Amino acid sequence: MTLFSRLQFGLSTLLAASLAAHLAWAGAPGRLVTIGSSVTEIVYELGQQDRLVARDRSSTFPEAARALTDIGYPGS
């Protein structure tokens, strides 16, 4: 695993933990847009896919995520 991959994984994990803490503390938002394939996968693993309304271009797994609106790719 490269340094960049480790950093990306760590930031994604931190983001997911922050999201989970926010949901528990402030109540769940009605709709979510995910940016980053790992964040999209985490939302599905948490069973919150019904809240997803859009995803970035890199979010192609699970297959059901492909049906969401594609907002493009950050940084392009």
HUVEN-V24831 format. One record per residue. N is the residue number from 1. RES is the residue in one small letter. NEAR is the number of other ideal C-beta (glycine too) atoms within 10 Angstrom. Layout:
n->N res->RES near->NEAR
n->N res->RES near->NEAR
This chain:
n->1 res->m near->7
n->2 res->t near->7
n->3 res->l near->7
n->4 res->f near->8
n->5 res->s near->9
n->6 res->r near->10
n->7 res->l near->10
n->8 res->q near->15
n->9 res->f near->12
n->10 res->g near->10
n->11 res->l near->13
n->12 res->s near->16
n->13 res->t near->13
n->14 res->l near->10
n->15 res->l near->16
n->16 res->a near->18
n->17 res->a near->11
n->18 res->s near->10
n->19 res->l near->19
n->20 res->a near->13
n->21 res->a near->10
n->22 res->h near->12
n->23 res->l near->15
n->24 res->a near->9
n->25 res->w near->7
n->26 res->a near->8
n->27 res->g near->8
n->28 res->a near->11
n->29 res->p near->11
n->30 res->g near->7
n->31 res->r near->9
n->32 res->l near->20
n->33 res->v near->15
n->34 res->t near->26
n->35 res->i near->17
n->36 res->g near->18
n->37 res->s near->18
n->38 res->s near->18
n->39 res->v near->22
n->40 res->t near->24
n->41 res->e near->18
n->42 res->i near->19
n->43 res->v near->21
n->44 res->y near->17
n->45 res->e near->11
n->46 res->l near->13
n->47 res->g near->8
n->48 res->q near->16
n->49 res->q near->16
n->50 res->d near->9
n->51 res->r near->16
n->52 res->l near->20
n->53 res->v near->13
n->54 res->a near->15
n->55 res->r near->24
n->56 res->d near->21
n->57 res->r near->13
n->58 res->s near->16
n->59 res->s near->25
n->60 res->t near->14
n->61 res->f near->13
n->62 res->p near->12
n->63 res->e near->7
n->64 res->a near->10
n->65 res->a near->19
n->66 res->r near->11
n->67 res->a near->8
n->68 res->l near->18
n->69 res->t near->9
n->70 res->d near->14
n->71 res->i near->15
n->72 res->g near->10
n->73 res->y near->11
n->74 res->p near->10
n->75 res->g near->5
n->76 res->s near->6
